[in-house]
């Protein structure tokens, strides 16, 4: 076993509130258990669920780390009993059950992937949470197919830039919404066929015009609120609405007659509470079908900014400003 210290630097959430409740502390290095990998963290992705957890709106499920951080990249420091794929020293990236804002973090073997040769740690750390989420919700739950119309709300978020590129890579026609001309231009540069500035245009009207009144086949939404009814109106017959977050609230009044008449499917998911087996299955699909597109350069991992671990509060402030285009990453070691 490599020389693992007893303690490490980590970011804790000291209460509930703004970015200032994120504090750097000395913590015990977690002990590796059966089927687990202890990763010496080089970089950790910052995601919206981290912000919600900090505000007290997304508590860690029972048995998960209370520390924020759902994806990391680094090297294997130790492996638990039963681990066969990885050994000490391997460069890996992983989806975690929390704890990523730290010098060491645990991950299950099933959701740990090798970092492709030549990929840096910050890029690798920006992949697991985002790619797992997009793959599962767009291609598995949403069943997006080549030639179909796909809409992503929040096109310049970490989820958005990934969804645009993967949807295009698999032959879909893509519409993205974003909040400025600059962000819309970024969406188009990533492959969107049409970008809608939601502050200047009504996305439902634009979708109707772009599809000659037919509507779109799949919508990935993280906004909710008044978008829910507009999404339903924007879907084509047999369309699928997939919800993964509710920045504008999870409650809405909708007319289910439209759902029935158009044979719509409304679904959604969150990764954190899923079983290890489900997450591992998603990991295999991402490794087989999505990662080769990154390695070939067909899909890019867009990094907006990086911050040292001690400045996690600044990283959260950047995310909440909604000025970012792509992923925000903490550089840990």
C-alpha positions as CSV (number, residue, x, y, z in Angstrom):
1,X,0.0,0.0,0.0
2,X,1.3,3.5,-0.8
3,X,2.1,5.9,1.9
4,X,-1.3,7.3,2.8
5,X,-1.4,10.0,5.5
6,X,-3.8,9.7,8.4
7,X,-5.4,13.1,7.7
8,X,-6.1,15.2,4.7
9,X,-7.5,18.6,3.6
10,X,-11.1,18.7,2.7
11,X,-14.0,21.1,2.2
12,X,-16.8,20.8,4.7
13,X,-20.2,22.5,4.7
14,X,-20.4,24.4,7.9
15,X,-24.1,25.1,8.2
16,X,-26.5,26.0,5.4
17,X,-26.1,29.1,3.2
18,X,-24.0,30.9,0.7
19,X,-20.6,29.9,-0.6
20,X,-19.0,31.2,2.6
21,X,-20.2,28.1,4.5
22,X,-17.6,26.1,2.6
23,X,-14.6,25.7,4.8
24,X,-11.2,24.0,4.4
25,X,-10.5,21.6,7.3
26,X,-8.3,18.7,8.3
27,X,-10.2,15.4,8.2
28,X,-9.3,11.8,8.6
29,X,-8.6,10.0,5.3
30,X,-11.5,7.5,4.7
31,X,-10.8,3.8,5.1
32,X,-11.2,1.7,2.0
33,X,-13.9,-1.0,2.1
34,X,-14.7,-4.1,0.0
35,X,-15.2,-3.3,-3.6
36,X,-14.0,0.3,-3.1
37,X,-11.1,2.3,-4.4
38,X,-9.3,5.1,-2.4
39,X,-8.4,7.8,-4.9
40,X,-5.7,10.4,-4.3
41,X,-7.6,13.3,-5.8
42,X,-6.0,15.5,-8.4
43,X,-9.1,17.4,-9.5
44,X,-12.8,17.4,-8.6
45,X,-15.8,18.6,-10.7
46,X,-18.2,21.2,-9.3
47,X,-21.9,20.5,-10.0
48,X,-25.3,22.0,-9.2
49,X,-26.1,19.3,-6.7
50,X,-23.1,20.5,-4.7
51,X,-24.7,24.0,-4.5
52,X,-28.0,22.5,-3.5
53,X,-26.4,20.4,-0.8
54,X,-24.6,23.5,0.5
55,X,-28.0,25.3,0.8
56,X,-29.4,22.3,2.7
57,X,-31.7,21.4,-0.2
58,X,-30.0,18.1,-1.3
59,X,-28.8,16.2,1.8
60,X,-26.4,13.3,1.3
61,X,-28.3,10.0,1.3
62,X,-27.7,7.7,4.3
63,X,-24.4,6.0,4.0
64,X,-22.9,8.6,1.7
65,X,-20.2,11.1,2.6
66,X,-21.4,14.4,4.0
67,X,-18.6,16.2,2.1
68,X,-19.6,17.8,-1.2
69,X,-18.1,16.5,-4.5
70,X,-19.6,13.9,-6.9
71,X,-16.8,13.3,-9.4
72,X,-13.0,13.1,-9.1
73,X,-9.9,12.3,-11.1
74,X,-6.6,11.2,-9.7
75,X,-4.6,8.0,-9.0
76,X,-5.4,4.9,-7.0
77,X,-4.0,5.0,-3.5
78,X,-5.4,1.8,-2.3
79,X,-8.0,-0.9,-3.3
80,X,-10.4,-2.8,-1.1
81,X,-11.0,-6.6,-1.1
82,X,-12.6,-7.8,-4.3
83,X,-11.3,-5.1,-6.5
84,X,-9.8,-6.6,-9.7
85,X,-9.8,-4.0,-12.4
86,X,-7.5,-1.4,-10.8
87,X,-4.2,-1.4,-8.9
88,X,-2.3,1.2,-6.9
89,X,-0.9,4.0,-9.1
90,X,-3.5,3.7,-11.9
91,X,-4.9,7.0,-13.2
92,X,-8.7,7.0,-12.8
93,X,-11.8,9.1,-12.8
94,X,-14.9,8.2,-10.8
95,X,-18.5,9.1,-9.9
96,X,-18.5,9.3,-6.1
97,X,-21.1,9.2,-3.3
98,X,-19.9,12.5,-2.1
99,X,-16.5,13.5,-0.7
100,X,-14.9,14.7,-3.9
101,X,-13.8,18.1,-2.4
102,X,-10.9,16.4,-0.6
103,X,-7.4,15.1,-1.0
104,X,-8.6,11.5,-0.8
105,X,-12.0,10.1,-1.8
106,X,-13.7,6.7,-2.0
107,X,-15.4,5.4,-5.1
108,X,-17.0,2.0,-5.9
109,X,-15.0,0.0,-8.5
110,X,-18.1,-0.2,-10.8
111,X,-18.2,3.6,-11.3
112,X,-14.5,4.1,-11.7
113,X,-13.0,4.4,-15.2
114,X,-9.4,4.6,-16.5
115,X,-8.3,8.0,-17.6
116,X,-7.5,7.9,-21.3
117,X,-3.9,8.3,-22.2
118,X,-3.0,12.0,-22.7
119,X,-6.0,13.4,-20.9
120,X,-5.2,15.8,-18.0
121,X,-6.8,15.5,-14.6
122,X,-9.1,18.6,-14.8
123,X,-10.6,17.3,-18.0
124,X,-11.1,13.8,-16.5
125,X,-12.7,15.2,-13.4
126,X,-15.3,17.0,-15.5
127,X,-16.6,13.8,-17.1
128,X,-18.2,11.3,-14.7
129,X,-21.2,13.2,-13.2
130,X,-22.0,15.0,-16.5
131,X,-21.5,12.2,-19.0
132,X,-23.3,9.6,-16.8
133,X,-26.3,12.0,-16.3
134,X,-26.5,12.9,-20.0
135,X,-26.1,9.3,-21.2
136,X,-28.7,7.9,-18.9
137,X,-31.3,10.6,-19.3
138,X,-31.0,11.5,-23.0
139,X,-30.2,8.1,-24.5
140,X,-31.6,5.5,-22.0
141,X,-34.6,7.2,-20.5
142,X,-35.2,9.6,-23.4
143,X,-34.3,7.0,-26.0
144,X,-33.0,9.7,-28.4
145,X,-32.5,8.4,-31.9
146,X,-30.7,9.6,-35.0
147,X,-32.8,12.1,-37.0
148,X,-34.9,13.1,-34.0
149,X,-35.2,16.6,-32.6
150,X,-33.6,17.2,-29.2
151,X,-33.9,20.2,-26.9
152,X,-31.5,21.0,-24.0
153,X,-32.4,23.8,-21.6
154,X,-29.3,25.5,-20.1
155,X,-27.1,24.8,-23.2
156,X,-23.9,26.2,-21.7
157,X,-24.0,24.4,-18.4
158,X,-21.8,21.4,-17.9
159,X,-24.7,19.2,-18.7
160,X,-25.7,21.4,-21.7
161,X,-22.4,21.4,-23.5
162,X,-22.1,17.7,-23.2
163,X,-25.7,17.0,-24.2
164,X,-25.4,19.2,-27.3
165,X,-22.3,17.4,-28.5
166,X,-23.4,13.8,-27.7
167,X,-26.8,14.3,-29.3
168,X,-25.2,15.7,-32.5
169,X,-22.6,12.9,-32.5
170,X,-25.5,10.4,-32.6
171,X,-27.3,12.1,-35.4
172,X,-29.9,14.2,-33.7
173,X,-31.0,17.8,-34.6
174,X,-30.4,20.0,-31.6
175,X,-32.0,23.1,-30.2
176,X,-30.4,24.7,-27.1
177,X,-31.7,27.5,-24.9
178,X,-29.3,29.9,-23.1
179,X,-29.4,33.4,-21.5
180,X,-27.3,35.6,-23.8
181,X,-26.1,36.1,-27.3
182,X,-22.6,35.0,-26.3
183,X,-24.0,31.8,-24.8
184,X,-26.1,31.1,-27.8
185,X,-23.1,31.5,-30.0
186,X,-21.2,29.0,-27.8
187,X,-24.1,26.5,-28.2
188,X,-24.0,26.8,-32.0
189,X,-20.2,26.4,-32.0
190,X,-20.7,23.1,-30.2
191,X,-23.1,21.9,-32.8
192,X,-26.6,23.1,-31.9
193,X,-28.7,23.7,-35.1
194,X,-30.5,26.5,-33.3
195,X,-29.8,28.4,-30.1
196,X,-32.6,30.3,-28.4
197,X,-31.9,33.3,-26.1
198,X,-34.7,32.7,-23.7
199,X,-34.5,36.3,-22.5
200,X,-35.3,37.5,-26.0
201,X,-37.5,34.8,-27.5
202,X,-40.2,32.4,-26.4
203,X,-38.7,28.9,-26.8
204,X,-42.0,27.3,-27.4
205,X,-42.7,29.6,-30.4
206,X,-39.2,29.0,-31.8
207,X,-39.5,25.3,-31.5
208,X,-42.9,25.3,-33.3
209,X,-41.4,27.4,-36.1
210,X,-38.2,25.3,-36.4
211,X,-40.1,22.0,-36.6
212,X,-42.9,23.3,-38.9
213,X,-45.4,22.8,-36.1
214,X,-44.5,19.1,-35.5
215,X,-42.6,19.6,-32.2
216,X,-39.5,18.0,-30.8
217,X,-38.9,14.4,-29.8
218,X,-36.9,14.7,-26.6
219,X,-36.4,17.5,-24.1
220,X,-33.9,17.5,-21.3
221,X,-34.9,20.0,-18.7
222,X,-33.3,21.2,-15.5
223,X,-35.4,24.4,-15.1
224,X,-38.9,23.1,-14.3
225,X,-41.5,25.6,-13.0
226,X,-43.3,27.3,-15.9
227,X,-41.1,25.4,-18.4
228,X,-42.9,22.2,-17.7
229,X,-46.2,23.1,-19.4
230,X,-44.3,24.8,-22.3
231,X,-42.2,21.7,-22.7
232,X,-45.3,19.5,-23.0
233,X,-46.7,21.9,-25.6
234,X,-43.4,21.8,-27.5
235,X,-43.2,18.0,-27.8
236,X,-44.2,16.0,-30.9
237,X,-46.4,13.0,-30.8
238,X,-44.7,10.2,-28.8
239,X,-42.3,12.8,-27.4
240,X,-40.3,12.4,-24.2
241,X,-39.7,15.0,-21.5
242,X,-36.9,14.2,-19.1
243,X,-36.4,16.3,-16.0
244,X,-33.1,16.2,-14.0
245,X,-33.5,19.4,-11.9
246,X,-35.9,22.1,-11.0
247,X,-34.1,25.5,-10.8
248,X,-37.5,27.2,-11.1
249,X,-39.4,24.8,-8.8
250,X,-40.8,21.3,-9.2
251,X,-44.5,22.2,-9.1
252,X,-46.6,23.3,-12.1
253,X,-50.2,23.2,-13.4
254,X,-50.4,21.2,-16.6
255,X,-53.1,19.9,-18.9
256,X,-52.7,16.1,-19.0
257,X,-55.1,16.0,-22.0
258,X,-52.1,17.0,-24.1
259,X,-50.1,14.1,-22.6
260,X,-52.8,11.6,-23.5
261,X,-53.5,12.9,-27.0
262,X,-49.9,13.1,-28.0
263,X,-48.9,9.9,-26.1
264,X,-46.1,11.7,-24.3
265,X,-43.7,10.2,-21.8
266,X,-42.7,12.3,-18.8
267,X,-39.8,11.0,-16.8
268,X,-36.8,12.1,-14.8
269,X,-34.1,10.8,-12.5
270,X,-31.3,11.7,-10.1
271,X,-28.1,9.7,-10.0
272,X,-27.1,10.0,-6.4
273,X,-29.7,7.7,-4.9
274,X,-29.4,4.9,-7.5
275,X,-28.0,1.6,-6.6
276,X,-24.3,0.8,-7.3
277,X,-25.4,-1.8,-9.9
278,X,-27.4,0.8,-11.8
279,X,-24.6,3.3,-11.7
280,X,-22.1,0.6,-12.8
281,X,-24.2,-0.2,-15.8
282,X,-24.3,3.4,-16.8
283,X,-20.6,3.6,-16.4
284,X,-20.1,0.7,-18.8
285,X,-22.3,2.3,-21.4
286,X,-20.4,5.6,-21.1
287,X,-17.1,3.9,-21.4
288,X,-18.1,1.9,-24.4
289,X,-20.2,4.5,-26.3
290,X,-19.3,8.0,-25.2
291,X,-15.7,8.1,-24.1
292,X,-14.4,7.0,-27.5
293,X,-15.9,10.2,-28.9
294,X,-14.0,12.2,-26.4
295,X,-10.7,10.4,-27.2
296,X,-11.2,10.9,-30.9
297,X,-11.9,14.6,-30.4
298,X,-15.4,14.5,-31.8
299,X,-16.9,15.5,-28.3
300,X,-14.9,18.0,-26.3
301,X,-14.9,18.4,-22.5
302,X,-15.4,22.1,-22.1
303,X,-13.7,23.6,-19.0
304,X,-14.9,27.1,-18.0
305,X,-12.5,27.6,-15.1
306,X,-10.4,25.9,-12.4
307,X,-9.9,26.9,-8.8
308,X,-7.7,25.5,-6.0
309,X,-9.5,23.4,-3.4
310,X,-9.2,26.2,-0.8
311,X,-11.2,28.5,-3.1
312,X,-14.2,26.2,-3.4
313,X,-16.4,29.1,-2.3
314,X,-15.2,31.1,-5.3
315,X,-16.0,28.2,-7.6
316,X,-19.6,28.0,-6.2
317,X,-20.0,31.8,-6.6
318,X,-18.9,31.4,-10.3
319,X,-21.5,28.6,-10.8
320,X,-24.3,30.7,-9.1
321,X,-23.4,33.7,-11.3
322,X,-24.5,31.6,-14.3
323,X,-21.8,33.2,-16.3
324,X,-19.9,30.0,-16.9
325,X,-19.7,28.1,-20.2
326,X,-18.8,24.5,-19.5
327,X,-17.5,22.9,-16.3
328,X,-16.0,24.4,-13.2
329,X,-13.3,22.2,-11.6
330,X,-11.4,22.3,-8.4
331,X,-7.7,21.5,-8.6
332,X,-6.9,19.5,-5.5
333,X,-3.4,18.0,-5.8
